[in-house]
Amino acid sequence: MKKRHVLMLITFLIMIALVVSGCTEDAGSENDGASDDANAEDQGASEDGEQAEEDADGENTFVFGRGSDSISLDAAIPTDGESIYVTNQIYDTLVQYEEDSTEVKESLATDWEVNDDNLVWTFQLRDDVTFHDGNDFTAEDVVYNFERWTTSSEFFYYGYMFGATEDNPKGIIDNVEATDDYEVEITLSEPNAPFLQTVAMPMFGIASPEAIDEYEDDYFKNPVGTGPFVFEEWIPDDNITLSKNDDYFGEAANVDEVVFRVIDDNSARFMELQAGSIDAMMGLNPEDIDTAEDDDGLQIIRRPSMNVSYMAMNTDKEGPMSEKKVRQAVNLAIDKDELLTLYEGIGKPSKNAIPPSLWGYNDDIEDYDYDPDEAKALLAEAGYADGFDVTLYTFANPRPYMPQPKVTAQAIQEMLSDVNINVEIVENDWDSHLTATEHGEHDMAFLGWTGDNGDPDNFFYVLLDKDNATEGSAGNIAFYKSDEIHDLFKAAQSEMDQDKRTEYYLEAQEIIHDDAPWFPIAHTTPPLAAKQSVTNYQPHPTGSEPFNLLNIEK
């Protein structure tokens, strides 16, 4: 009984795939270009890929394949990995992470200190940096960027990380002042333990004020930073091209050009890698890992796990999901072990909002068992013995934390039907999915999170605090609003002693587990695939990395 749901689904999908693979002329097929036809290898590089190679003729170009386009290249706006991957190449932050950890090192700032009450941070800045538009970088540019981030709720991360609201747009940052041409002082209203790790996040990349003023509403597609690569061109849903910054103050890039190509289908993207029209890719189908490892021309690069995938239940929406017993029943009605078979070895089951790789993880929590009978009993106690109808919002494109979202949704749909919960699956493209869930349109919804700074606060406060449950900009798409949890999270933020912070987080996880705003699914070790000729590619735990250190051997 336990395995029958997914096995039936997989059998059905295999049958469909066999039919589709014979229809190589069907331009609308999901598996278009992925047949075993003798000419498939010759045709593996699409016209777009051939054009990219022609455009890069004579250049040392790194072509990176991904499943979706970026949403915005204004570093402060996007929350999606596809955008952050690109902005990570264009902008620099005050401090940056080490290549293999979230420990910070110098970047635009060469030195920093905090005063005795942990409220005033002083940064000494480099005096030899220019923006890509030729303007000099100074302390006033840092002030400009911080002030800009307080002007609109579209700068989600500023709100998420610094507690900004409509009533308090500055959040915990009282003042940012240029105390010299190359010195900036940031004053907080309260101590903030993760502050230094936070300002290293790519979302706090320093943009050229002159470019922002020039392009205004179009700045998101005309980005100007100080980073190792310069923006050249964006063809929507096709590619983004960057060129090497020859005047970069840091370690100059080893490649002359980077091209981010959109190839929607995982299998088609892998075929292009095999054919040689791209150099590396994300979003690898789990079943293609062995194929890549057996190919002498390819390599698998595994990103350290610092993520979580989950199904959020909209606790603020009138109806069944506002009832704790219903949410607990949902957790009991889904066989997590069965779902994890869809991850094919790259995922481990999740029971908390943070991955076990982070300090503060509560391993004493016992996950909900798979118990449909107990689920039915809880539903009856909540007044839903006959079940109910519910929507499950999912995204069309695989994510690093969820390689097969559609099949995962179908498996959950069938499991919940066994306890009389009738699930309607609503599938959207990634951008539309984010918009819908931020506005709370869903009853249940898939989402995931890759840690930005290595601090538990980046998961807990962003994803589960009431401050971030504002309709239209919600990071907390469960719209879970617990005063008790809020007090624990705020106490942990302002406590500089890590042992005491851990105590707050351990207690919070017990409460969250009982309130069950989520069905936590998995933590993954997302694989990337690349040609063997790509060297010095160091995947970062935060989900993206600058490309200036990698090399392509000729």
C-alpha positions in Angstrom: 0.0 0.0 0.0 2.7 2.4 1.0 4.4 2.8 -2.4 1.4 2.4 -4.7 0.6 6.1 -5.3 3.9 7.2 -6.7 4.6 3.9 -8.5 1.3 4.3 -10.3 2.2 7.9 -11.2 5.7 7.0 -12.4 4.3 4.2 -14.5 1.8 6.6 -16.1 4.4 9.2 -16.7 6.8 6.7 -18.3 4.0 5.6 -20.7 3.4 9.3 -21.6 7.1 9.9 -22.1 7.3 6.9 -24.5 4.5 8.3 -26.5 5.9 11.8 -26.6 9.4 10.6 -27.5 8.1 9.2 -30.7 6.5 12.6 -31.6 9.7 14.4 -32.5 7.9 16.8 -34.8 5.5 18.1 -32.0 6.9 21.5 -31.2 4.6 21.8 -28.1 6.0 18.6 -26.5 7.7 19.0 -23.1 10.3 16.5 -24.3 10.9 18.3 -27.6 14.5 17.6 -28.6 15.0 14.8 -26.1 14.2 11.8 -28.3 16.7 9.0 -29.1 16.6 9.8 -32.8 20.0 9.3 -34.5 20.1 13.0 -35.4 19.3 14.2 -31.9 23.0 14.7 -31.0 23.6 16.8 -34.1 20.4 18.8 -33.4 21.1 19.2 -29.6 22.5 22.7 -29.9 19.4 24.8 -30.6 19.4 27.8 -33.0 19.7 30.0 -29.9 22.8 28.0 -28.7 24.4 28.2 -32.2 23.8 32.0 -32.2 25.3 32.3 -28.8 28.4 30.5 -30.0 28.6 32.6 -33.2 28.3 35.8 -31.1 31.0 34.6 -28.8 33.4 33.6 -31.7 36.9 34.3 -30.6 35.9 35.0 -27.0 36.6 32.9 -24.0 32.9 32.5 -23.1 31.2 30.6 -20.3 27.6 29.6 -21.2 25.4 28.7 -18.3 22.1 26.9 -18.8 19.1 27.4 -16.5 15.4 26.6 -16.6 13.9 30.1 -16.2 14.7 33.7 -17.0 15.6 36.3 -14.4 12.9 38.5 -13.1 14.9 41.6 -12.3 18.6 42.6 -12.4 18.2 45.3 -9.8 20.0 43.4 -7.0 17.7 44.7 -4.3 14.4 43.5 -5.8 14.4 39.8 -6.7 14.1 36.8 -4.4 14.5 34.2 -7.2 17.7 32.3 -7.8 17.8 33.0 -11.6 18.0 36.7 -11.0 20.4 36.5 -8.0 22.8 34.3 -10.1 23.2 37.2 -12.5 23.3 40.0 -10.1 26.0 38.2 -8.1 28.2 38.8 -11.1 27.4 42.5 -11.6 27.4 43.9 -8.1 29.7 44.0 -5.0 28.6 44.3 -1.4 30.3 45.9 1.5 31.6 42.6 2.6 31.4 39.2 0.9 31.4 35.5 1.8 34.4 33.2 1.6 34.3 31.0 -1.5 33.2 27.9 0.5 31.3 29.3 3.5 29.3 32.2 4.9 32.2 33.6 6.8 32.7 37.2 5.7 35.8 38.9 4.2 36.5 42.3 2.7 35.0 43.6 -0.5 34.0 47.2 -1.0 34.9 47.6 2.7 38.4 46.8 3.8 37.8 47.0 7.5 34.9 47.4 9.9 34.2 47.6 13.6 31.1 47.8 15.9 31.0 49.9 19.1 30.6 48.5 22.6 26.7 48.4 22.6 26.7 46.7 19.1 24.6 49.6 17.6 27.1 51.5 15.5 29.0 49.8 12.6 31.8 51.7 10.9 33.1 50.6 7.5 36.4 51.7 5.9 35.9 51.7 2.1 38.2 51.1 -0.8 39.3 54.3 -2.7 40.1 52.6 -6.0 36.7 51.4 -7.2 34.7 52.7 -10.2 31.2 51.7 -11.3 30.7 50.1 -14.7 29.5 53.5 -16.0 32.8 55.1 -15.0 31.7 56.9 -11.9 33.8 56.7 -8.8 32.6 54.7 -5.8 32.4 56.6 -2.5 30.7 56.5 0.9 27.9 58.7 -0.4 26.9 55.8 -2.8 26.5 53.5 0.1 24.2 56.1 1.8 22.2 56.5 -1.4 21.6 52.8 -1.7 20.5 52.3 1.9 18.2 55.3 1.6 16.7 53.9 -1.6 16.0 50.6 -0.1 13.7 52.3 2.4 11.5 54.0 -0.3 9.5 51.0 -1.5 8.1 47.7 -0.4 9.4 46.2 -3.7 12.8 45.9 -2.0 11.6 42.8 -0.3 14.9 41.7 1.3 15.5 45.0 3.1 12.1 44.5 4.7 12.7 40.8 5.4 16.2 41.3 7.0 15.8 44.6 8.7 12.2 44.5 9.8 11.0 47.4 7.6 7.3 48.0 7.3 5.1 50.7 5.8 4.9 52.4 9.2 8.6 52.0 9.8 10.4 51.9 6.4 13.9 52.1 7.9 13.3 49.1 10.1 16.2 48.7 12.6 18.6 50.9 10.6 18.3 54.3 12.2 20.9 56.1 10.2 23.5 55.7 7.4 26.0 58.5 7.2 29.2 59.2 5.2 31.6 60.3 7.8 34.4 60.7 5.2 34.8 60.1 1.5 35.6 56.5 2.2 34.1 55.8 5.6 30.4 55.1 6.3 28.7 54.7 9.7 25.5 52.6 10.1 23.6 53.1 13.3 21.0 50.4 14.4 18.1 50.9 16.7 18.9 47.6 18.4 21.7 45.0 18.2 21.4 42.7 15.3 23.5 39.5 15.6 23.4 38.5 11.9 24.0 42.1 10.6 27.5 41.5 9.1 26.4 38.3 7.4 23.3 40.1 6.1 25.0 43.0 4.4 27.1 40.4 2.5 24.0 39.0 0.8 23.9 39.7 -3.0 20.6 41.6 -2.5 22.6 44.4 -0.8 24.9 45.0 -3.8 25.8 48.6 -4.3 24.3 50.1 -7.5 25.4 53.2 -9.3 23.2 56.2 -8.2 23.8 57.9 -11.6 22.5 54.8 -13.4 19.5 54.5 -11.2 18.6 58.2 -11.8 19.2 57.8 -15.5 17.1 54.7 -16.2 14.5 55.2 -13.4 11.8 52.5 -13.9 13.9 50.7 -16.5 16.9 50.3 -14.2 16.0 46.7 -13.5 17.0 45.8 -17.0 20.0 48.2 -17.2 22.0 47.3 -14.1 25.3 49.0 -13.2 27.5 47.8 -10.3 31.2 47.5 -9.5 31.4 43.7 -9.9 33.6 41.4 -12.0 31.2 41.4 -14.9 29.5 44.2 -16.8 25.9 43.9 -18.1 25.7 43.9 -22.0 22.3 42.5 -23.2 19.1 40.9 -22.0 16.9 39.1 -24.5 13.9 38.0 -22.4 13.3 34.3 -22.1 16.4 33.7 -24.2 19.7 34.9 -22.8 21.6 37.5 -20.7 25.1 38.4 -21.7 27.8 39.9 -19.4 31.4 40.9 -20.3 34.5 40.9 -18.2 35.2 44.0 -16.1 38.9 44.7 -17.0 39.0 47.4 -14.3 37.8 45.2 -11.5 39.5 45.9 -8.2 39.3 42.3 -7.1 40.4 39.1 -8.8 39.8 39.7 -12.5 37.7 37.1 -14.3 39.4 34.3 -16.2 36.7 34.3 -18.9 35.9 37.2 -21.2 32.1 36.7 -21.4 29.3 35.0 -19.5 26.0 34.0 -21.2 23.0 32.9 -19.1 20.8 30.8 -21.4 17.2 29.9 -20.7 16.4 26.3 -21.7 13.1 25.4 -20.1 13.2 21.6 -20.2 15.8 19.8 -17.9 16.3 17.0 -20.4 16.8 19.4 -23.3 19.2 21.4 -21.3 21.2 18.3 -20.4 21.3 17.3 -24.1 22.8 20.7 -24.9 25.5 20.2 -22.3 26.2 16.8 -23.9 26.3 18.4 -27.3 28.7 21.1 -26.1 26.6 24.2 -26.7 26.6 25.1 -23.0 29.4 24.7 -20.5 27.4 24.2 -17.3 23.8 23.8 -16.1 21.6 23.9 -13.1 18.3 22.0 -12.8 19.7 18.5 -13.6 17.1 15.7 -13.6 18.1 13.3 -10.8 18.1 10.4 -13.2 20.7 12.1 -15.4 23.3 12.3 -12.6 24.6 8.8 -13.3 24.7 9.5 -17.1 26.8 12.6 -16.5 29.1 10.8 -14.1 29.7 8.1 -16.6 30.5 10.6 -19.4 34.3 11.3 -19.5 33.6 14.8 -20.9 31.3 15.8 -18.1 31.4 16.3 -14.3 28.9 16.6 -11.5 29.4 19.5 -9.0 27.4 19.2 -5.8 26.3 22.3 -3.9 26.5 22.1 -0.1 23.0 21.7 1.3 21.5 24.8 3.0 17.9 24.8 1.8 14.4 23.5 2.5 11.4 22.7 0.4 7.9 22.9 1.9 4.2 23.1 1.3 2.8 26.1 3.1 -0.8 26.1 4.3 -2.5 29.5 4.3 -3.4 29.9 8.0 -4.8 33.4 7.4 -7.4 32.4 4.8 -10.9 31.7 6.0 -11.6 27.9 5.7 -10.0 24.6 6.7 -6.3 25.7 6.7 -7.0 28.2 9.5 -7.5 25.2 11.8 -4.5 23.7 13.5 -6.0 20.2 13.6 -6.5 20.3 9.8 -2.9 21.3 9.2 -1.7 18.5 11.5 -4.0 16.1 9.6 -2.4 17.1 6.3 1.0 16.4 7.8 -0.2 12.9 8.9 -1.9 12.1 5.5 1.2 12.6 3.3 3.8 9.8 3.1 7.0 11.8 3.1 9.2 8.7 2.5 7.3 8.1 -0.7 7.6 11.7 -1.8 11.4 11.5 -1.3 11.6 8.8 -4.0 10.9 11.6 -6.4 14.2 13.2 -5.4 16.1 10.1 -6.4 18.9 10.4 -3.9 19.5 14.2 -3.8 17.0 14.9 -0.9 16.7 14.1 2.8 13.4 14.4 4.7 12.8 17.7 6.4 11.0 18.2 9.8 12.1 21.8 10.6 12.2 25.1 8.7 16.0 25.1 8.8 18.4 22.5 7.5 20.4 20.3 9.9 23.6 21.9 8.6 22.8 25.2 10.5 23.4 25.7 14.2 20.2 26.0 16.2 18.6 23.0 14.5 16.3 21.0 16.8 16.9 17.4 16.1 14.8 16.3 19.2 11.6 17.1 17.3 9.8 13.9 16.1 8.4 14.3 12.6 4.7 13.5 12.0 4.2 9.8 11.1 2.3 8.7 8.0 -1.0 7.9 9.6 -4.1 8.4 7.4 -6.4 7.0 10.1 -5.2 9.5 12.7 -5.5 12.2 10.0 -9.2 11.3 9.4 -9.8 11.4 13.2 -8.3 14.9 13.5 -10.3 16.1 10.5 -13.5 14.8 12.2 -12.6 16.6 15.4 -12.1 19.8 13.4 -15.5 19.4 11.8 -14.3 18.1 8.4 -15.2 14.4 8.6 -16.5 14.6 5.0 -13.4 16.4 3.8 -13.2 19.6 1.8 -11.9 21.1 -1.5 -8.6 22.9 -1.5 -6.1 24.4 -4.0 -2.4 23.5 -4.2 -0.3 26.1 -6.1 2.8 24.8 -7.7 5.4 26.1 -10.2 6.1 24.7 -13.6 9.9 24.8 -13.5 12.0 22.5 -11.3 13.9 24.2 -8.5 17.1 23.2 -6.7 15.1 22.2 -3.7 12.3 20.4 -5.7 13.3 18.7 -8.9 9.9 17.4 -9.9 7.2 19.9 -8.7 4.4 18.7 -10.9 4.7 15.0 -10.1 5.2 15.9 -6.4 1.9 17.8 -6.5 0.1 14.9 -8.2 1.4 12.5 -5.5 0.2 14.7 -2.7 -3.1 15.1 -4.5 -3.7 11.4 -4.5 -2.5 10.9 -0.9 -4.9 13.6 0.4 -7.8 12.1 -1.5 -7.5 9.1 0.7 -8.6 11.3 3.7 -11.3 13.0 1.6 -9.3 16.2 0.9 -9.9 17.0 -2.8 -6.9 18.9 -4.2 -7.1 21.1 -7.3 -3.6 21.7 -8.6 -2.9 25.2 -9.9 0.3 25.4 -12.0 1.9 28.7 -12.9 5.2 29.9 -14.3 7.7 30.9 -11.6 7.1 34.7 -11.7 3.3 34.2 -11.6 3.6 31.7 -8.8 5.6 34.1 -6.6 3.0 36.8 -7.3 0.1 34.6 -6.4 1.6 33.2 -3.2 2.8 36.6 -2.0 -0.8 37.8 -2.3 -2.1 34.8 -0.5 -4.3 33.4 -3.3 -3.5 29.8 -2.4 -4.9 27.4 0.2 -1.7 25.4 0.0 1.5 26.2 -2.0 4.9 24.8 -2.8 7.9 26.9 -2.1 11.4 26.6 -0.9 14.3 28.6 0.4 18.1 28.5 0.0 19.8 30.2 2.9 21.3 33.6 2.1 23.7 34.2 4.9 24.2 31.0 7.0 22.2 32.4 10.0 19.0 30.6 11.2 17.3 34.1 11.3 17.4 34.1 7.5 15.1 31.1 7.5 12.9 31.7 10.5 12.3 35.4 10.4 11.8 35.7 6.7 9.6 32.6 6.2 7.6 32.3 9.5 7.5 35.7 11.3 4.3 37.8 11.3 6.4 40.8 10.1 6.8 39.1 6.8 3.2 38.0 6.3 2.1 41.2 4.5 -0.2 40.5 1.5 1.6 41.5 -1.6 5.1 41.1 -0.3 4.9 38.0 1.9 8.0 35.9 2.5 5.9 34.0 5.0 3.3 32.6 2.5 1.7 30.5 5.3 0.7 33.9 6.6 1.5 32.4 10.0 1.1 35.1 12.7 2.2 34.0 16.1 3.1 36.6 18.7 4.9 34.0 20.8 7.1 33.1 17.8 7.7 36.7 16.9 8.9 37.5 20.4 11.4 34.5 20.2 12.7 35.5 16.8 13.2 39.2 17.8 14.9 38.1 21.0 17.3 35.9 19.0 18.1 38.7 16.6 19.2 41.1 19.3 21.1 38.6 21.4 24.8 38.5 20.5 25.5 35.2 22.5 25.0 32.3 20.1 24.2 29.8 22.8 21.3 31.9 24.1 20.1 32.5 20.5 20.1 28.7 20.0 17.8 28.3 23.0 15.3 30.7 21.5 15.4 28.8 18.2 15.0 25.4 19.8 11.9 26.5 21.6 10.5 28.2 18.5 10.8 25.0 16.5 8.7 23.1 19.0 5.9 25.6 18.7 6.1 25.7 14.9 6.0 21.9 14.7 2.8 21.8 16.8 1.1 24.7 15.0 2.0 23.0 11.6 1.9 26.0 9.2 3.9 23.9 6.8 4.3 20.4 5.5 8.2 20.4 5.4 9.4 18.2 2.6 13.1 18.0 2.0 16.6 19.4 2.2 18.6 18.8 -1.0 22.2 18.7 -2.3 21.5 20.3 -5.6 23.7 18.9 -8.4 25.1 21.0 -11.2 26.6 19.5 -14.3 29.5 20.9 -16.3 32.0 20.1 -19.0 35.3 18.6 -17.7 37.0 21.7 -19.2 35.3 23.9 -16.6 37.7 24.2 -13.6 37.8 26.0 -10.3 34.0 26.1 -10.1 33.3 26.5 -6.4 29.5 26.1 -5.6 28.5 28.2 -2.7 26.0 27.1 0.0 23.9 30.2 -0.6 22.8 29.0 -4.0 24.9 31.2 -6.3 28.5 32.3 -6.7 30.5 34.8 -8.7 32.0 33.4 -11.9 35.3 35.4 -11.9 37.3 32.5 -10.3 36.3 29.7 -12.7 38.3 28.8 -15.7 37.7 27.0 -19.0 40.6 24.9 -20.1 41.3 24.9 -23.8 
